[in-house]
Amino acid sequence: MAKVSGRVVKLGDVVSFKSDYEQCGQIVGFTTTMMGADVLILENEDGFGGEYIGGETRTQELASDCWID
């Protein structure tokens, strides 16, 4: 469980983030950094775009870098 845009998010929720450009993913898991920051494990079956994560179907993003549309 984590908070995004001040709201608690759960598995299956969709959030947006920016990696090269704005895109979105479905939450499939949670983890934390060594410093205790919440991290969302996101999935997009069609693959994410951009130079950094282009073509990947899973990525990890800090919850603080995500938002809910």
mmCIF file of the N, C-alpha and C atoms, coordinates in Angstrom:
data_MODEL
# 
_entry.id   MODEL 
# 
loop_
_atom_site.group_PDB 
_atom_site.id 
_atom_site.type_symbol 
_atom_site.label_atom_id 
_atom_site.label_alt_id 
_atom_site.label_comp_id 
_atom_site.label_asym_id 
_atom_site.label_entity_id 
_atom_site.label_seq_id 
_atom_site.pdbx_PDB_ins_code 
_atom_site.Cartn_x 
_atom_site.Cartn_y 
_atom_site.Cartn_z 
_atom_site.occupancy 
_atom_site.B_iso_or_equiv 
_atom_site.pdbx_formal_charge 
_atom_site.auth_seq_id 
_atom_site.auth_comp_id 
_atom_site.auth_asym_id 
_atom_site.auth_atom_id 
_atom_site.pdbx_PDB_model_num 
ATOM 1   N N  . MET A 1 1  ? 0.844  -1.176 0.000   1.00 0.00 ? 1  MET A N  1 
ATOM 2   C CA . MET A 1 1  ? 0.000  0.000  0.000   1.00 0.00 ? 1  MET A CA 1 
ATOM 3   C C  . MET A 1 1  ? 0.887  1.237  0.000   1.00 0.00 ? 1  MET A C  1 
ATOM 4   N N  . ALA A 1 2  ? 0.438  2.252  -0.711  1.00 0.00 ? 2  ALA A N  1 
ATOM 5   C CA . ALA A 1 2  ? 1.191  3.499  -0.785  1.00 0.00 ? 2  ALA A CA 1 
ATOM 6   C C  . ALA A 1 2  ? 0.208  4.644  -1.024  1.00 0.00 ? 2  ALA A C  1 
ATOM 7   N N  . LYS A 1 3  ? 0.701  5.884  -0.912  1.00 0.00 ? 3  LYS A N  1 
ATOM 8   C CA . LYS A 1 3  ? -0.118 7.052  -1.201  1.00 0.00 ? 3  LYS A CA 1 
ATOM 9   C C  . LYS A 1 3  ? 0.389  7.731  -2.463  1.00 0.00 ? 3  LYS A C  1 
ATOM 10  N N  . VAL A 1 4  ? -0.568 8.083  -3.325  1.00 0.00 ? 4  VAL A N  1 
ATOM 11  C CA . VAL A 1 4  ? -0.279 8.818  -4.554  1.00 0.00 ? 4  VAL A CA 1 
ATOM 12  C C  . VAL A 1 4  ? -1.287 9.957  -4.611  1.00 0.00 ? 4  VAL A C  1 
ATOM 13  N N  . SER A 1 5  ? -0.815 11.160 -4.808  1.00 0.00 ? 5  SER A N  1 
ATOM 14  C CA . SER A 1 5  ? -1.693 12.345 -4.853  1.00 0.00 ? 5  SER A CA 1 
ATOM 15  C C  . SER A 1 5  ? -2.559 12.429 -3.593  1.00 0.00 ? 5  SER A C  1 
ATOM 16  N N  . GLY A 1 6  ? -2.004 12.000 -2.457  1.00 0.00 ? 6  GLY A N  1 
ATOM 17  C CA . GLY A 1 6  ? -2.725 12.070 -1.190  1.00 0.00 ? 6  GLY A CA 1 
ATOM 18  C C  . GLY A 1 6  ? -3.751 10.970 -0.979  1.00 0.00 ? 6  GLY A C  1 
ATOM 19  N N  . ARG A 1 7  ? -3.880 10.053 -1.930  1.00 0.00 ? 7  ARG A N  1 
ATOM 20  C CA . ARG A 1 7  ? -4.836 8.957  -1.820  1.00 0.00 ? 7  ARG A CA 1 
ATOM 21  C C  . ARG A 1 7  ? -4.110 7.626  -1.696  1.00 0.00 ? 7  ARG A C  1 
ATOM 22  N N  . VAL A 1 8  ? -4.674 6.733  -0.904  1.00 0.00 ? 8  VAL A N  1 
ATOM 23  C CA . VAL A 1 8  ? -4.114 5.386  -0.790  1.00 0.00 ? 8  VAL A CA 1 
ATOM 24  C C  . VAL A 1 8  ? -4.445 4.633  -2.072  1.00 0.00 ? 8  VAL A C  1 
ATOM 25  N N  . VAL A 1 9  ? -3.430 4.010  -2.665  1.00 0.00 ? 9  VAL A N  1 
ATOM 26  C CA . VAL A 1 9  ? -3.621 3.213  -3.878  1.00 0.00 ? 9  VAL A CA 1 
ATOM 27  C C  . VAL A 1 9  ? -3.426 1.740  -3.542  1.00 0.00 ? 9  VAL A C  1 
ATOM 28  N N  . LYS A 1 10 ? -4.035 0.909  -4.364  1.00 0.00 ? 10 LYS A N  1 
ATOM 29  C CA . LYS A 1 10 ? -3.956 -0.539 -4.129  1.00 0.00 ? 10 LYS A CA 1 
ATOM 30  C C  . LYS A 1 10 ? -3.665 -1.262 -5.442  1.00 0.00 ? 10 LYS A C  1 
ATOM 31  N N  . LEU A 1 11 ? -3.424 -2.544 -5.350  1.00 0.00 ? 11 LEU A N  1 
ATOM 32  C CA . LEU A 1 11 ? -3.180 -3.349 -6.546  1.00 0.00 ? 11 LEU A CA 1 
ATOM 33  C C  . LEU A 1 11 ? -4.328 -3.168 -7.532  1.00 0.00 ? 11 LEU A C  1 
ATOM 34  N N  . GLY A 1 12 ? -3.993 -3.011 -8.799  1.00 0.00 ? 12 GLY A N  1 
ATOM 35  C CA . GLY A 1 12 ? -4.997 -2.858 -9.833  1.00 0.00 ? 12 GLY A CA 1 
ATOM 36  C C  . GLY A 1 12 ? -5.301 -1.415 -10.200 1.00 0.00 ? 12 GLY A C  1 
ATOM 37  N N  . ASP A 1 13 ? -4.949 -0.468 -9.311  1.00 0.00 ? 13 ASP A N  1 
ATOM 38  C CA . ASP A 1 13 ? -5.160 0.951  -9.622  1.00 0.00 ? 13 ASP A CA 1 
ATOM 39  C C  . ASP A 1 13 ? -4.211 1.371  -10.739 1.00 0.00 ? 13 ASP A C  1 
ATOM 40  N N  . VAL A 1 14 ? -4.612 2.374  -11.500 1.00 0.00 ? 14 VAL A N  1 
ATOM 41  C CA . VAL A 1 14 ? -3.794 2.913  -12.577 1.00 0.00 ? 14 VAL A CA 1 
ATOM 42  C C  . VAL A 1 14 ? -3.308 4.303  -12.172 1.00 0.00 ? 14 VAL A C  1 
ATOM 43  N N  . VAL A 1 15 ? -2.010 4.531  -12.325 1.00 0.00 ? 15 VAL A N  1 
ATOM 44  C CA . VAL A 1 15 ? -1.422 5.829  -12.021 1.00 0.00 ? 15 VAL A CA 1 
ATOM 45  C C  . VAL A 1 15 ? -0.617 6.308  -13.227 1.00 0.00 ? 15 VAL A C  1 
ATOM 46  N N  . SER A 1 16 ? -0.379 7.606  -13.250 1.00 0.00 ? 16 SER A N  1 
ATOM 47  C CA . SER A 1 16 ? 0.435  8.201  -14.313 1.00 0.00 ? 16 SER A CA 1 
ATOM 48  C C  . SER A 1 16 ? 1.796  8.580  -13.747 1.00 0.00 ? 16 SER A C  1 
ATOM 49  N N  . PHE A 1 17 ? 2.781  8.663  -14.629 1.00 0.00 ? 17 PHE A N  1 
ATOM 50  C CA . PHE A 1 17 ? 4.133  9.061  -14.257 1.00 0.00 ? 17 PHE A CA 1 
ATOM 51  C C  . PHE A 1 17 ? 4.816  9.601  -15.507 1.00 0.00 ? 17 PHE A C  1 
ATOM 52  N N  . LYS A 1 18 ? 5.965  10.218 -15.311 1.00 0.00 ? 18 LYS A N  1 
ATOM 53  C CA . LYS A 1 18 ? 6.695  10.740 -16.465 1.00 0.00 ? 18 LYS A CA 1 
ATOM 54  C C  . LYS A 1 18 ? 8.043  10.047 -16.562 1.00 0.00 ? 18 LYS A C  1 
ATOM 55  N N  . SER A 1 19 ? 8.251  9.381  -17.684 1.00 0.00 ? 19 SER A N  1 
ATOM 56  C CA . SER A 1 19 ? 9.545  8.804  -18.029 1.00 0.00 ? 19 SER A CA 1 
ATOM 57  C C  . SER A 1 19 ? 9.708  9.072  -19.517 1.00 0.00 ? 19 SER A C  1 
ATOM 58  N N  . ASP A 1 20 ? 10.442 10.105 -19.846 1.00 0.00 ? 20 ASP A N  1 
ATOM 59  C CA . ASP A 1 20 ? 10.574 10.664 -21.188 1.00 0.00 ? 20 ASP A CA 1 
ATOM 60  C C  . ASP A 1 20 ? 9.327  11.462 -21.561 1.00 0.00 ? 20 ASP A C  1 
ATOM 61  N N  . TYR A 1 21 ? 8.142  10.932 -21.263 1.00 0.00 ? 21 TYR A N  1 
ATOM 62  C CA . TYR A 1 21 ? 6.884  11.654 -21.454 1.00 0.00 ? 21 TYR A CA 1 
ATOM 63  C C  . TYR A 1 21 ? 5.847  11.019 -20.533 1.00 0.00 ? 21 TYR A C  1 
ATOM 64  N N  . GLU A 1 22 ? 4.690  11.648 -20.410 1.00 0.00 ? 22 GLU A N  1 
ATOM 65  C CA . GLU A 1 22 ? 3.661  11.136 -19.512 1.00 0.00 ? 22 GLU A CA 1 
ATOM 66  C C  . GLU A 1 22 ? 3.090  9.826  -20.042 1.00 0.00 ? 22 GLU A C  1 
ATOM 67  N N  . GLN A 1 23 ? 3.001  8.849  -19.153 1.00 0.00 ? 23 GLN A N  1 
ATOM 68  C CA . GLN A 1 23 ? 2.415  7.557  -19.485 1.00 0.00 ? 23 GLN A CA 1 
ATOM 69  C C  . GLN A 1 23 ? 1.800  6.968  -18.231 1.00 0.00 ? 23 GLN A C  1 
ATOM 70  N N  . CYS A 1 24 ? 1.142  5.858  -18.344 1.00 0.00 ? 24 CYS A N  1 
ATOM 71  C CA . CYS A 1 24 ? 0.478  5.292  -17.175 1.00 0.00 ? 24 CYS A CA 1 
ATOM 72  C C  . CYS A 1 24 ? 0.702  3.791  -17.108 1.00 0.00 ? 24 CYS A C  1 
ATOM 73  N N  . GLY A 1 25 ? 0.457  3.258  -15.907 1.00 0.00 ? 25 GLY A N  1 
ATOM 74  C CA . GLY A 1 25 ? 0.608  1.836  -15.688 1.00 0.00 ? 25 GLY A CA 1 
ATOM 75  C C  . GLY A 1 25 ? -0.284 1.368  -14.559 1.00 0.00 ? 25 GLY A C  1 
ATOM 76  N N  . GLN A 1 26 ? -0.568 0.086  -14.556 1.00 0.00 ? 26 GLN A N  1 
ATOM 77  C CA . GLN A 1 26 ? -1.386 -0.524 -13.516 1.00 0.00 ? 26 GLN A CA 1 
ATOM 78  C C  . GLN A 1 26 ? -0.469 -1.025 -12.409 1.00 0.00 ? 26 GLN A C  1 
ATOM 79  N N  . ILE A 1 27 ? -0.864 -0.785 -11.162 1.00 0.00 ? 27 ILE A N  1 
ATOM 80  C CA . ILE A 1 27 ? -0.058 -1.229 -10.013 1.00 0.00 ? 27 ILE A CA 1 
ATOM 81  C C  . ILE A 1 27 ? -0.193 -2.739 -9.860  1.00 0.00 ? 27 ILE A C  1 
ATOM 82  N N  . VAL A 1 28 ? 0.963  -3.434 -9.893  1.00 0.00 ? 28 VAL A N  1 
ATOM 83  C CA . VAL A 1 28 ? 0.980  -4.885 -9.711  1.00 0.00 ? 28 VAL A CA 1 
ATOM 84  C C  . VAL A 1 28 ? 1.782  -5.289 -8.476  1.00 0.00 ? 28 VAL A C  1 
ATOM 85  N N  . GLY A 1 29 ? 2.367  -4.306 -7.793  1.00 0.00 ? 29 GLY A N  1 
ATOM 86  C CA . GLY A 1 29 ? 3.134  -4.605 -6.588  1.00 0.00 ? 29 GLY A CA 1 
ATOM 87  C C  . GLY A 1 29 ? 3.653  -3.348 -5.934  1.00 0.00 ? 29 GLY A C  1 
ATOM 88  N N  . PHE A 1 30 ? 4.176  -3.532 -4.737  1.00 0.00 ? 30 PHE A N  1 
ATOM 89  C CA . PHE A 1 30 ? 4.742  -2.438 -3.956  1.00 0.00 ? 30 PHE A CA 1 
ATOM 90  C C  . PHE A 1 30 ? 6.076  -2.872 -3.370  1.00 0.00 ? 30 PHE A C  1 
ATOM 91  N N  . THR A 1 31 ? 6.963  -1.932 -3.180  1.00 0.00 ? 31 THR A N  1 
ATOM 92  C CA . THR A 1 31 ? 8.219  -2.171 -2.484  1.00 0.00 ? 31 THR A CA 1 
ATOM 93  C C  . THR A 1 31 ? 8.649  -0.840 -1.879  1.00 0.00 ? 31 THR A C  1 
ATOM 94  N N  . THR A 1 32 ? 9.797  -0.811 -1.238  1.00 0.00 ? 32 THR A N  1 
ATOM 95  C CA . THR A 1 32 ? 10.339 0.435  -0.683  1.00 0.00 ? 32 THR A CA 1 
ATOM 96  C C  . THR A 1 32 ? 11.816 0.527  -1.018  1.00 0.00 ? 32 THR A C  1 
ATOM 97  N N  . THR A 1 33 ? 12.311 1.747  -1.020  1.00 0.00 ? 33 THR A N  1 
ATOM 98  C CA . THR A 1 33 ? 13.743 1.965  -1.202  1.00 0.00 ? 33 THR A CA 1 
ATOM 99  C C  . THR A 1 33 ? 14.454 1.700  0.116   1.00 0.00 ? 33 THR A C  1 
ATOM 100 N N  . MET A 1 34 ? 15.774 1.710  0.097   1.00 0.00 ? 34 MET A N  1 
ATOM 101 C CA . MET A 1 34 ? 16.555 1.538  1.326   1.00 0.00 ? 34 MET A CA 1 
ATOM 102 C C  . MET A 1 34 ? 16.271 2.657  2.322   1.00 0.00 ? 34 MET A C  1 
ATOM 103 N N  . MET A 1 35 ? 15.830 3.801  1.820   1.00 0.00 ? 35 MET A N  1 
ATOM 104 C CA . MET A 1 35 ? 15.528 4.946  2.687   1.00 0.00 ? 35 MET A CA 1 
ATOM 105 C C  . MET A 1 35 ? 14.062 4.959  3.135   1.00 0.00 ? 35 MET A C  1 
ATOM 106 N N  . GLY A 1 36 ? 13.283 3.953  2.731   1.00 0.00 ? 36 GLY A N  1 
ATOM 107 C CA . GLY A 1 36 ? 11.903 3.819  3.170   1.00 0.00 ? 36 GLY A CA 1 
ATOM 108 C C  . GLY A 1 36 ? 10.864 4.496  2.294   1.00 0.00 ? 36 GLY A C  1 
ATOM 109 N N  . ALA A 1 37 ? 11.256 4.996  1.119   1.00 0.00 ? 37 ALA A N  1 
ATOM 110 C CA . ALA A 1 37 ? 10.295 5.622  0.204   1.00 0.00 ? 37 ALA A CA 1 
ATOM 111 C C  . ALA A 1 37 ? 9.472  4.537  -0.498  1.00 0.00 ? 37 ALA A C  1 
ATOM 112 N N  . ASP A 1 38 ? 8.195  4.809  -0.674  1.00 0.00 ? 38 ASP A N  1 
ATOM 113 C CA . ASP A 1 38 ? 7.312  3.866  -1.355  1.00 0.00 ? 38 ASP A CA 1 
ATOM 114 C C  . ASP A 1 38 ? 7.604  3.822  -2.855  1.00 0.00 ? 38 ASP A C  1 
ATOM 115 N N  . VAL A 1 39 ? 7.642  2.616  -3.392  1.00 0.00 ? 39 VAL A N  1 
ATOM 116 C CA . VAL A 1 39 ? 7.880  2.386  -4.814  1.00 0.00 ? 39 VAL A CA 1 
ATOM 117 C C  . VAL A 1 39 ? 6.728  1.549  -5.360  1.00 0.00 ? 39 VAL A C  1 
ATOM 118 N N  . LEU A 1 40 ? 6.217  1.957  -6.512  1.00 0.00 ? 40 LEU A N  1 
ATOM 119 C CA . LEU A 1 40 ? 5.148  1.217  -7.175  1.00 0.00 ? 40 LEU A CA 1 
ATOM 120 C C  . LEU A 1 40 ? 5.740  0.368  -8.297  1.00 0.00 ? 40 LEU A C  1 
ATOM 121 N N  . ILE A 1 41 ? 5.320  -0.873 -8.386  1.00 0.00 ? 41 ILE A N  1 
ATOM 122 C CA . ILE A 1 41 ? 5.697  -1.725 -9.506  1.00 0.00 ? 41 ILE A CA 1 
ATOM 123 C C  . ILE A 1 41 ? 4.531  -1.628 -10.482 1.00 0.00 ? 41 ILE A C  1 
ATOM 124 N N  . LEU A 1 42 ? 4.806  -1.095 -11.659 1.00 0.00 ? 42 LEU A N  1 
ATOM 125 C CA . LEU A 1 42 ? 3.764  -0.805 -12.639 1.00 0.00 ? 42 LEU A CA 1 
ATOM 126 C C  . LEU A 1 42 ? 3.899  -1.689 -13.868 1.00 0.00 ? 42 LEU A C  1 
ATOM 127 N N  . GLU A 1 43 ? 2.768  -1.998 -14.467 1.00 0.00 ? 43 GLU A N  1 
ATOM 128 C CA . GLU A 1 43 ? 2.760  -2.842 -15.659 1.00 0.00 ? 43 GLU A CA 1 
ATOM 129 C C  . GLU A 1 43 ? 1.882  -2.217 -16.740 1.00 0.00 ? 43 GLU A C  1 
ATOM 130 N N  . ASN A 1 44 ? 2.325  -2.377 -17.972 1.00 0.00 ? 44 ASN A N  1 
ATOM 131 C CA . ASN A 1 44 ? 1.542  -1.995 -19.146 1.00 0.00 ? 44 ASN A CA 1 
ATOM 132 C C  . ASN A 1 44 ? 1.754  -3.116 -20.154 1.00 0.00 ? 44 ASN A C  1 
ATOM 133 N N  . GLU A 1 45 ? 0.725  -3.908 -20.395 1.00 0.00 ? 45 GLU A N  1 
ATOM 134 C CA . GLU A 1 45 ? 0.853  -5.081 -21.275 1.00 0.00 ? 45 GLU A CA 1 
ATOM 135 C C  . GLU A 1 45 ? 1.305  -4.719 -22.685 1.00 0.00 ? 45 GLU A C  1 
ATOM 136 N N  . ASP A 1 46 ? 1.012  -3.485 -23.114 1.00 0.00 ? 46 ASP A N  1 
ATOM 137 C CA . ASP A 1 46 ? 1.413  -3.035 -24.451 1.00 0.00 ? 46 ASP A CA 1 
ATOM 138 C C  . ASP A 1 46 ? 2.839  -2.509 -24.478 1.00 0.00 ? 46 ASP A C  1 
ATOM 139 N N  . GLY A 1 47 ? 3.461  -2.392 -23.320 1.00 0.00 ? 47 GLY A N  1 
ATOM 140 C CA . GLY A 1 47 ? 4.820  -1.866 -23.214 1.00 0.00 ? 47 GLY A CA 1 
ATOM 141 C C  . GLY A 1 47 ? 4.838  -0.363 -23.022 1.00 0.00 ? 47 GLY A C  1 
ATOM 142 N N  . PHE A 1 48 ? 5.798  0.093  -22.259 1.00 0.00 ? 48 PHE A N  1 
ATOM 143 C CA . PHE A 1 48 ? 5.980  1.522  -22.036 1.00 0.00 ? 48 PHE A CA 1 
ATOM 144 C C  . PHE A 1 48 ? 6.780  2.103  -23.190 1.00 0.00 ? 48 PHE A C  1 
ATOM 145 N N  . GLY A 1 49 ? 6.715  3.407  -23.333 1.00 0.00 ? 49 GLY A N  1 
ATOM 146 C CA . GLY A 1 49 ? 7.435  4.069  -24.408 1.00 0.00 ? 49 GLY A CA 1 
ATOM 147 C C  . GLY A 1 49 ? 8.621  4.859  -23.891 1.00 0.00 ? 49 GLY A C  1 
ATOM 148 N N  . GLY A 1 50 ? 9.337  5.473  -24.799 1.00 0.00 ? 50 GLY A N  1 
ATOM 149 C CA . GLY A 1 50 ? 10.453 6.345  -24.445 1.00 0.00 ? 50 GLY A CA 1 
ATOM 150 C C  . GLY A 1 50 ? 11.797 5.651  -24.512 1.00 0.00 ? 50 GLY A C  1 
ATOM 151 N N  . GLU A 1 51 ? 12.835 6.445  -24.392 1.00 0.00 ? 51 GLU A N  1 
ATOM 152 C CA . GLU A 1 51 ? 14.214 5.939  -24.469 1.00 0.00 ? 51 GLU A CA 1 
ATOM 153 C C  . GLU A 1 51 ? 14.602 5.126  -23.235 1.00 0.00 ? 51 GLU A C  1 
ATOM 154 N N  . TYR A 1 52 ? 14.148 5.564  -22.051 1.00 0.00 ? 52 TYR A N  1 
ATOM 155 C CA . TYR A 1 52 ? 14.594 4.947  -20.804 1.00 0.00 ? 52 TYR A CA 1 
ATOM 156 C C  . TYR A 1 52 ? 13.970 3.578  -20.564 1.00 0.00 ? 52 TYR A C  1 
ATOM 157 N N  . ILE A 1 53 ? 12.635 3.457  -20.740 1.00 0.00 ? 53 ILE A N  1 
ATOM 158 C CA . ILE A 1 53 ? 11.969 2.180  -20.460 1.00 0.00 ? 53 ILE A CA 1 
ATOM 159 C C  . ILE A 1 53 ? 11.219 1.642  -21.681 1.00 0.00 ? 53 ILE A C  1 
ATOM 160 N N  . GLY A 1 54 ? 11.516 2.153  -22.837 1.00 0.00 ? 54 GLY A N  1 
ATOM 161 C CA . GLY A 1 54 ? 10.819 1.767  -24.063 1.00 0.00 ? 54 GLY A CA 1 
ATOM 162 C C  . GLY A 1 54 ? 10.810 0.274  -24.295 1.00 0.00 ? 54 GLY A C  1 
ATOM 163 N N  . GLY A 1 55 ? 9.628  -0.273 -24.512 1.00 0.00 ? 55 GLY A N  1 
ATOM 164 C CA . GLY A 1 55 ? 9.478  -1.692 -24.797 1.00 0.00 ? 55 GLY A CA 1 
ATOM 165 C C  . GLY A 1 55 ? 9.295  -2.567 -23.571 1.00 0.00 ? 55 GLY A C  1 
ATOM 166 N N  . GLU A 1 56 ? 9.654  -2.072 -22.404 1.00 0.00 ? 56 GLU A N  1 
ATOM 167 C CA . GLU A 1 56 ? 9.471  -2.854 -21.178 1.00 0.00 ? 56 GLU A CA 1 
ATOM 168 C C  . GLU A 1 56 ? 7.995  -2.909 -20.821 1.00 0.00 ? 56 GLU A C  1 
ATOM 169 N N  . THR A 1 57 ? 7.554  -4.012 -20.232 1.00 0.00 ? 57 THR A N  1 
ATOM 170 C CA . THR A 1 57 ? 6.165  -4.117 -19.794 1.00 0.00 ? 57 THR A CA 1 
ATOM 171 C C  . THR A 1 57 ? 6.022  -3.863 -18.294 1.00 0.00 ? 57 THR A C  1 
ATOM 172 N N  . ARG A 1 58 ? 7.145  -3.816 -17.575 1.00 0.00 ? 58 ARG A N  1 
ATOM 173 C CA . ARG A 1 58 ? 7.132  -3.519 -16.135 1.00 0.00 ? 58 ARG A CA 1 
ATOM 174 C C  . ARG A 1 58 ? 8.184  -2.473 -15.822 1.00 0.00 ? 58 ARG A C  1 
ATOM 175 N N  . THR A 1 59 ? 7.847  -1.632 -14.844 1.00 0.00 ? 59 THR A N  1 
ATOM 176 C CA . THR A 1 59 ? 8.797  -0.636 -14.371 1.00 0.00 ? 59 THR A CA 1 
ATOM 177 C C  . THR A 1 59 ? 8.526  -0.361 -12.900 1.00 0.00 ? 59 THR A C  1 
ATOM 178 N N  . GLN A 1 60 ? 9.479  0.238  -12.229 1.00 0.00 ? 60 GLN A N  1 
ATOM 179 C CA . GLN A 1 60 ? 9.302  0.657  -10.849 1.00 0.00 ? 60 GLN A CA 1 
ATOM 180 C C  . GLN A 1 60 ? 9.457  2.167  -10.803 1.00 0.00 ? 60 GLN A C  1 
ATOM 181 N N  . GLU A 1 61 ? 8.498  2.833  -10.148 1.00 0.00 ? 61 GLU A N  1 
ATOM 182 C CA . GLU A 1 61 ? 8.512  4.287  -10.032 1.00 0.00 ? 61 GLU A CA 1 
ATOM 183 C C  . GLU A 1 61 ? 8.229  4.678  -8.590  1.00 0.00 ? 61 GLU A C  1 
ATOM 184 N N  . LEU A 1 62 ? 8.906  5.715  -8.118  1.00 0.00 ? 62 LEU A N  1 
ATOM 185 C CA . LEU A 1 62 ? 8.614  6.226  -6.787  1.00 0.00 ? 62 LEU A CA 1 
ATOM 186 C C  . LEU A 1 62 ? 7.167  6.700  -6.744  1.00 0.00 ? 62 LEU A C  1 
ATOM 187 N N  . ALA A 1 63 ? 6.467  6.354  -5.680  1.00 0.00 ? 63 ALA A N  1 
ATOM 188 C CA . ALA A 1 63 ? 5.074  6.785  -5.532  1.00 0.00 ? 63 ALA A CA 1 
ATOM 189 C C  . ALA A 1 63 ? 4.987  8.305  -5.552  1.00 0.00 ? 63 ALA A C  1 
ATOM 190 N N  . SER A 1 64 ? 5.993  8.971  -5.012  1.00 0.00 ? 64 SER A N  1 
ATOM 191 C CA . SER A 1 64 ? 5.999  10.434 -4.969  1.00 0.00 ? 64 SER A CA 1 
ATOM 192 C C  . SER A 1 64 ? 6.137  11.063 -6.350  1.00 0.00 ? 64 SER A C  1 
ATOM 193 N N  . ASP A 1 65 ? 6.580  10.298 -7.344  1.00 0.00 ? 65 ASP A N  1 
ATOM 194 C CA . ASP A 1 65 ? 6.713  10.785 -8.720  1.00 0.00 ? 65 ASP A CA 1 
ATOM 195 C C  . ASP A 1 65 ? 5.496  10.457 -9.581  1.00 0.00 ? 65 ASP A C  1 
ATOM 196 N N  . CYS A 1 66 ? 4.481  9.838  -8.990  1.00 0.00 ? 66 CYS A N  1 
ATOM 197 C CA . CYS A 1 66 ? 3.291  9.429  -9.727  1.00 0.00 ? 66 CYS A CA 1 
ATOM 198 C C  . CYS A 1 66 ? 2.105  10.296 -9.325  1.00 0.00 ? 66 CYS A C  1 
ATOM 199 N N  . TRP A 1 67 ? 1.067  10.263 -10.148 1.00 0.00 ? 67 TRP A N  1 
ATOM 200 C CA . TRP A 1 67 ? -0.160 10.973 -9.834  1.00 0.00 ? 67 TRP A CA 1 
ATOM 201 C C  . TRP A 1 67 ? -1.347 10.196 -10.381 1.00 0.00 ? 67 TRP A C  1 
ATOM 202 N N  . ILE A 1 68 ? -2.534 10.578 -9.883  1.00 0.00 ? 68 ILE A N  1 
ATOM 203 C CA . ILE A 1 68 ? -3.773 9.955  -10.325 1.00 0.00 ? 68 ILE A CA 1 
ATOM 204 C C  . ILE A 1 68 ? -4.511 10.968 -11.187 1.00 0.00 ? 68 ILE A C  1 
ATOM 205 N N  . ASP A 1 69 ? -4.892 10.546 -12.391 1.00 0.00 ? 69 ASP A N  1 
ATOM 206 C CA . ASP A 1 69 ? -5.645 11.438 -13.291 1.00 0.00 ? 69 ASP A CA 1 
ATOM 207 C C  . ASP A 1 69 ? -7.108 11.489 -12.910 1.00 0.00 ? 69 ASP A C  1 
# 
